[in-house]
């Protein structure tokens, strides 16, 4: 693959990740929670929790950073699919 094509794909990934800041989570529909929560804020919170739990369990900083990375990126696909809750997953 040529460098311009690769760069175009990387820029598209960055743009898609940016849309997570605008996408509200769908749990509000089922739980009645009226707090402002986006998929991006959820991913950040999961990442911090993953790092803290990893360190509390006695793992190294490097292991904690790996857990943080997984937490940060775990919902990246929702930039394309949307935030499907447990009910709507049966229909999508």
OpenMM code with the backbone's topology and positions (N, CA, C; nanometers):
from openmm import Vec3, app, unit

residues = "UNK UNK UNK UNK UNK UNK UNK UNK UNK UNK UNK UNK UNK UNK UNK UNK UNK UNK UNK UNK UNK UNK UNK UNK UNK UNK UNK UNK UNK UNK UNK UNK UNK UNK UNK UNK UNK UNK UNK UNK UNK UNK UNK UNK UNK UNK UNK UNK UNK UNK UNK UNK UNK UNK UNK UNK UNK UNK UNK UNK UNK UNK UNK UNK UNK UNK UNK UNK UNK UNK UNK UNK UNK UNK UNK UNK UNK UNK UNK UNK UNK UNK UNK UNK UNK UNK UNK UNK UNK UNK UNK UNK".split()
positions = [
    Vec3(0.0850, -0.1174, 0.0000),
    Vec3(0.0000, 0.0000, 0.0000),
    Vec3(0.0896, 0.1237, 0.0000),
    Vec3(0.0510, 0.2199, -0.0784),
    Vec3(0.1310, 0.3422, -0.0851),
    Vec3(0.1084, 0.4273, 0.0385),
    Vec3(0.2044, 0.5113, 0.0681),
    Vec3(0.1990, 0.5960, 0.1875),
    Vec3(0.0762, 0.6888, 0.1888),
    Vec3(0.0388, 0.7542, 0.0768),
    Vec3(-0.0810, 0.8392, 0.0799),
    Vec3(-0.2084, 0.7610, 0.1131),
    Vec3(-0.2218, 0.6389, 0.0617),
    Vec3(-0.3391, 0.5570, 0.0927),
    Vec3(-0.3421, 0.5201, 0.2405),
    Vec3(-0.2274, 0.4860, 0.2951),
    Vec3(-0.2182, 0.4512, 0.4371),
    Vec3(-0.2524, 0.5720, 0.5244),
    Vec3(-0.1993, 0.6880, 0.4882),
    Vec3(-0.2281, 0.8100, 0.5636),
    Vec3(-0.3762, 0.8450, 0.5581),
    Vec3(-0.4399, 0.8229, 0.4440),
    Vec3(-0.5826, 0.8508, 0.4296),
    Vec3(-0.6640, 0.7616, 0.5228),
    Vec3(-0.6261, 0.6350, 0.5338),
    Vec3(-0.6962, 0.5430, 0.6231),
    Vec3(-0.6761, 0.5815, 0.7696),
    Vec3(-0.5565, 0.6256, 0.8044),
    Vec3(-0.5289, 0.6680, 0.9417),
    Vec3(-0.6112, 0.7924, 0.9752),
    Vec3(-0.6197, 0.8867, 0.8836),
    Vec3(-0.6983, 1.0085, 0.9066),
    Vec3(-0.8472, 0.9751, 0.9210),
    Vec3(-0.8939, 0.8769, 0.8450),
    Vec3(-1.0339, 0.8352, 0.8547),
    Vec3(-1.0613, 0.7727, 0.9922),
    Vec3(-0.9678, 0.6931, 1.0426),
    Vec3(-0.9816, 0.6340, 1.1759),
    Vec3(-0.9868, 0.7435, 1.2823),
    Vec3(-0.9013, 0.8439, 1.2692),
    Vec3(-0.9006, 0.9552, 1.3649),
    Vec3(-1.0347, 1.0286, 1.3607),
    Vec3(-1.0876, 1.0501, 1.2413),
    Vec3(-1.2171, 1.1183, 1.2283),
    Vec3(-1.3278, 1.0353, 1.2913),
    Vec3(-1.3278, 0.9047, 1.2688),
    Vec3(-1.4306, 0.8194, 1.3275),
    Vec3(-1.4211, 0.8176, 1.4794),
    Vec3(-1.3004, 0.8122, 1.5323),
    Vec3(-1.2834, 0.8146, 1.6782),
    Vec3(-1.3367, 0.9458, 1.7356),
    Vec3(-1.3213, 1.0546, 1.6631),
    Vec3(-1.3717, 1.1837, 1.7083),
    Vec3(-1.5228, 1.1883, 1.7182),
    Vec3(-1.5919, 1.1085, 1.6385),
    Vec3(-1.7377, 1.1084, 1.6441),
    Vec3(-1.7894, 1.0492, 1.7753),
    Vec3(-1.7068, 0.9724, 1.8455),
    Vec3(-1.7508, 0.9136, 1.9720),
    Vec3(-1.7812, 1.0207, 2.0764),
    Vec3(-1.7204, 1.1380, 2.0624),
    Vec3(-1.7477, 1.2482, 2.1558),
    Vec3(-1.8890, 1.3027, 2.1387),
    Vec3(-1.9484, 1.2786, 2.0226),
    Vec3(-2.0803, 1.3321, 1.9925),
    Vec3(-2.1921, 1.2300, 2.0136),
    Vec3(-2.1570, 1.1044, 2.0316),
    Vec3(-2.2571, 0.9976, 2.0391),
    Vec3(-2.2939, 0.9680, 2.1844),
    Vec3(-2.4188, 0.9967, 2.2201),
    Vec3(-2.4631, 0.9646, 2.3544),
    Vec3(-2.4859, 0.8147, 2.3675),
    Vec3(-2.4694, 0.7651, 2.4876),
    Vec3(-2.4917, 0.6233, 2.5139),
    Vec3(-2.6413, 0.5970, 2.5249),
    Vec3(-2.6837, 0.4778, 2.4861),
    Vec3(-2.8254, 0.4443, 2.4826),
    Vec3(-2.8802, 0.3894, 2.6126),
    Vec3(-2.7982, 0.3770, 2.7156),
    Vec3(-2.8490, 0.3221, 2.8412),
    Vec3(-2.9548, 0.4134, 2.9028),
    Vec3(-2.9564, 0.5385, 2.8628),
    Vec3(-3.0550, 0.6333, 2.9155),
    Vec3(-3.1964, 0.5847, 2.8848),
    Vec3(-3.2132, 0.5271, 2.7672),
    Vec3(-3.3447, 0.4798, 2.7245),
    Vec3(-3.3981, 0.3710, 2.8171),
    Vec3(-3.3112, 0.2843, 2.8657),
    Vec3(-3.3551, 0.1716, 2.9485),
    Vec3(-3.3484, 0.1982, 3.0977),
    Vec3(-3.2493, 0.2743, 3.1391),
    Vec3(-3.2293, 0.2940, 3.2823),
    Vec3(-3.2883, 0.4245, 3.3341),
    Vec3(-3.3251, 0.5131, 3.2434),
    Vec3(-3.3815, 0.6395, 3.2848),
    Vec3(-3.2797, 0.7359, 3.3425),
    Vec3(-3.1530, 0.7093, 3.3238),
    Vec3(-3.0468, 0.7955, 3.3737),
    Vec3(-3.0381, 0.9183, 3.2842),
    Vec3(-3.0432, 1.0363, 3.3417),
    Vec3(-3.0442, 1.1567, 3.2595),
    Vec3(-2.9100, 1.2304, 3.2602),
    Vec3(-2.8050, 1.1637, 3.3034),
    Vec3(-2.6736, 1.2277, 3.3016),
    Vec3(-2.6190, 1.2305, 3.1600),
    Vec3(-2.5349, 1.3289, 3.1321),
    Vec3(-2.4711, 1.3387, 3.0011),
    Vec3(-2.3553, 1.2398, 2.9966),
    Vec3(-2.3622, 1.1469, 2.9076),
    Vec3(-2.2588, 1.0444, 2.8966),
    Vec3(-2.2427, 1.0086, 2.7497),
    Vec3(-2.1225, 1.0279, 2.6966),
    Vec3(-2.0955, 0.9904, 2.5588),
    Vec3(-2.0164, 0.8610, 2.5568),
    Vec3(-2.0051, 0.8020, 2.4400),
    Vec3(-1.9246, 0.6809, 2.4265),
    Vec3(-1.7786, 0.7115, 2.4569),
    Vec3(-1.7320, 0.8298, 2.4175),
    Vec3(-1.5930, 0.8688, 2.4451),
    Vec3(-1.5675, 0.8814, 2.5950),
    Vec3(-1.6606, 0.9448, 2.6679),
    Vec3(-1.6411, 0.9591, 2.8125),
    Vec3(-1.6471, 0.8232, 2.8814),
    Vec3(-1.7328, 0.7353, 2.8315),
    Vec3(-1.7409, 0.5995, 2.8857),
    Vec3(-1.6086, 0.5253, 2.8647),
    Vec3(-1.5524, 0.5353, 2.7450),
    Vec3(-1.4249, 0.4673, 2.7154),
    Vec3(-1.3132, 0.5194, 2.8056),
    Vec3(-1.3093, 0.6506, 2.8270),
    Vec3(-1.2073, 0.7075, 2.9140),
    Vec3(-1.2224, 0.6536, 3.0568),
    Vec3(-1.3453, 0.6499, 3.1061),
    Vec3(-1.3705, 0.6013, 3.2413),
    Vec3(-1.3302, 0.4546, 3.2550),
    Vec3(-1.3653, 0.3721, 3.1551),
    Vec3(-1.3265, 0.2308, 3.1557),
    Vec3(-1.1745, 0.2168, 3.1558),
    Vec3(-1.1055, 0.3010, 3.0790),
    Vec3(-0.9596, 0.2944, 3.0719),
    Vec3(-0.8958, 0.3226, 3.2074),
    Vec3(-0.9442, 0.4245, 3.2764),
    Vec3(-0.8909, 0.4578, 3.4090),
    Vec3(-0.9185, 0.3445, 3.5072),
    Vec3(-1.0394, 0.2902, 3.5043),
    Vec3(-1.0746, 0.1782, 3.5925),
    Vec3(-0.9863, 0.0573, 3.5637),
    Vec3(-0.9649, 0.0270, 3.4351),
    Vec3(-0.8821, -0.0887, 3.3976),
    Vec3(-0.7404, -0.0731, 3.4501),
    Vec3(-0.6839, 0.0472, 3.4369),
    Vec3(-0.5486, 0.0702, 3.4867),
    Vec3(-0.5432, 0.0530, 3.6386),
    Vec3(-0.6382, 0.1134, 3.7085),
    Vec3(-0.6385, 0.1064, 3.8549),
    Vec3(-0.6531, -0.0368, 3.9052),
    Vec3(-0.7446, -0.1116, 3.8463),
    Vec3(-0.7639, -0.2510, 3.8890),
    Vec3(-0.6388, -0.3333, 3.8624),
    Vec3(-0.5775, -0.3121, 3.7475),
    Vec3(-0.4553, -0.3863, 3.7138),
    Vec3(-0.3462, -0.3603, 3.8176),
    Vec3(-0.3261, -0.2338, 3.8527),
    Vec3(-0.2236, -0.2008, 3.9521),
    Vec3(-0.2609, -0.2513, 4.0912),
    Vec3(-0.3907, -0.2449, 4.1276),
    Vec3(-0.4352, -0.2941, 4.2576),
    Vec3(-0.4145, -0.4444, 4.2707),
    Vec3(-0.4170, -0.5138, 4.1578),
    Vec3(-0.3947, -0.6586, 4.1573),
    Vec3(-0.2469, -0.6941, 4.1563),
    Vec3(-0.1602, -0.5944, 4.1598),
    Vec3(-0.0172, -0.6182, 4.1712),
    Vec3(0.0574, -0.6316, 4.0396),
    Vec3(-0.0072, -0.5983, 3.9299),
    Vec3(0.0604, -0.6059, 3.8012),
    Vec3(0.1454, -0.4803, 3.7786),
    Vec3(0.2332, -0.4875, 3.6821),
    Vec3(0.3268, -0.3781, 3.6560),
    Vec3(0.2574, -0.2599, 3.5880),
    Vec3(0.3303, -0.1488, 3.5833),
    Vec3(0.2817, -0.0307, 3.5120),
    Vec3(0.2585, -0.0640, 3.3645),
    Vec3(0.3487, -0.1406, 3.3042),
    Vec3(0.3341, -0.1788, 3.1628),
    Vec3(0.2062, -0.2589, 3.1407),
    Vec3(0.1762, -0.3511, 3.2319),
    Vec3(0.0515, -0.4270, 3.2217),
    Vec3(-0.0685, -0.3339, 3.2383),
    Vec3(-0.0565, -0.2395, 3.3293),
    Vec3(-0.1630, -0.1421, 3.3484),
    Vec3(-0.1868, -0.0582, 3.2242),
    Vec3(-0.0801, -0.0218, 3.1556),
    Vec3(-0.0941, 0.0563, 3.0333),
    Vec3(-0.1593, -0.0255, 2.9219),
    Vec3(-0.1299, -0.1563, 2.9170),
    Vec3(-0.1967, -0.2422, 2.8190),
    Vec3(-0.3465, -0.2491, 2.8486),
    Vec3(-0.3819, -0.2648, 2.9765),
    Vec3(-0.5232, -0.2679, 3.0153),
    Vec3(-0.5891, -0.1337, 2.9839),
    Vec3(-0.5188, -0.0246, 3.0096),
    Vec3(-0.5700, 0.1081, 2.9788),
    Vec3(-0.5978, 0.1211, 2.8294),
    Vec3(-0.5068, 0.0726, 2.7467),
    Vec3(-0.5239, 0.0803, 2.6010),
    Vec3(-0.6466, 0.0030, 2.5551),
    Vec3(-0.6662, -0.1157, 2.6098),
    Vec3(-0.7835, -0.1957, 2.5737),
    Vec3(-0.9113, -0.1226, 2.6155),
    Vec3(-0.9114, -0.0672, 2.7362),
    Vec3(-1.0282, 0.0062, 2.7832),
    Vec3(-1.0587, 0.1277, 2.6987),
    Vec3(-0.9554, 0.1953, 2.6548),
    Vec3(-0.9732, 0.3171, 2.5766),
    Vec3(-1.0314, 0.2876, 2.4386),
    Vec3(-0.9939, 0.1745, 2.3810),
    Vec3(-1.0348, 0.1431, 2.2435),
    Vec3(-1.1481, 0.0410, 2.2344),
    Vec3(-1.1997, -0.0060, 2.3476),
    Vec3(-1.2926, -0.1186, 2.3427),
    Vec3(-1.4235, -0.0889, 2.2703),
    Vec3(-1.4662, 0.0338, 2.2613),
    Vec3(-1.5910, 0.0676, 2.1929),
    Vec3(-1.5684, 0.1450, 2.0634),
    Vec3(-1.4488, 0.1386, 2.0077),
    Vec3(-1.4191, 0.2145, 1.8865),
    Vec3(-1.5110, 0.1749, 1.7708),
    Vec3(-1.5495, 0.0493, 1.7644),
    Vec3(-1.6376, 0.0041, 1.6559),
    Vec3(-1.7733, 0.0728, 1.6604),
    Vec3(-1.8119, 0.1238, 1.7762),
    Vec3(-1.9413, 0.1909, 1.7874),
    Vec3(-1.9455, 0.3224, 1.7113),
    Vec3(-1.8316, 0.3701, 1.6647),
    Vec3(-1.8314, 0.4880, 1.5781),
    Vec3(-1.9043, 0.4553, 1.4480),
    Vec3(-1.9049, 0.3298, 1.4089),
    Vec3(-1.9747, 0.2866, 1.2875),
    Vec3(-2.1114, 0.2273, 1.3164),
    Vec3(-2.1236, 0.1524, 1.4239),
    Vec3(-2.2477, 0.0784, 1.4486),
    Vec3(-2.3454, 0.1516, 1.5391),
    Vec3(-2.2975, 0.2482, 1.6153),
    Vec3(-2.3810, 0.3126, 1.7154),
    Vec3(-2.3739, 0.2348, 1.8459),
    Vec3(-2.4307, 0.2928, 1.9499),
    Vec3(-2.4287, 0.2305, 2.0824),
    Vec3(-2.5531, 0.1438, 2.0970),
    Vec3(-2.5411, 0.0180, 2.0632),
    Vec3(-2.6544, -0.0740, 2.0723),
    Vec3(-2.6599, -0.1361, 2.2106),
    Vec3(-2.7705, -0.1151, 2.2798),
    Vec3(-2.7866, -0.1734, 2.4129),
    Vec3(-2.8312, -0.3190, 2.4006),
    Vec3(-2.8563, -0.3826, 2.5135),
    Vec3(-2.8859, -0.5252, 2.5130),
    Vec3(-3.0173, -0.5575, 2.4420),
    Vec3(-3.1086, -0.4647, 2.4322),
    Vec3(-3.2343, -0.4898, 2.3604),
    Vec3(-3.2142, -0.4719, 2.2105),
    Vec3(-3.1547, -0.3607, 2.1699),
    Vec3(-3.1409, -0.3335, 2.0265),
    Vec3(-3.0411, -0.4256, 1.9575),
    Vec3(-2.9508, -0.4892, 2.0333),
    Vec3(-2.8551, -0.5826, 1.9718),
    Vec3(-2.9272, -0.7007, 1.9092),
    Vec3(-3.0458, -0.7319, 1.9564),
    Vec3(-3.1238, -0.8421, 1.8989),
    Vec3(-3.1776, -0.8084, 1.7597),
    Vec3(-3.1800, -0.6806, 1.7253),
    Vec3(-3.2398, -0.6374, 1.5997),
    Vec3(-3.1413, -0.5801, 1.5004),
    Vec3(-3.0150, -0.5664, 1.5388),
    Vec3(-2.9170, -0.5072, 1.4476),
    Vec3(-2.8214, -0.6111, 1.3961),
] * unit.nanometer
topology = app.Topology()
chain = topology.addChain("A")
for resn in residues:
    res = topology.addResidue(resn, chain)
    for name in ("N", "CA", "C"):
        topology.addAtom(name, app.Element.getBySymbol(name[0]), res)
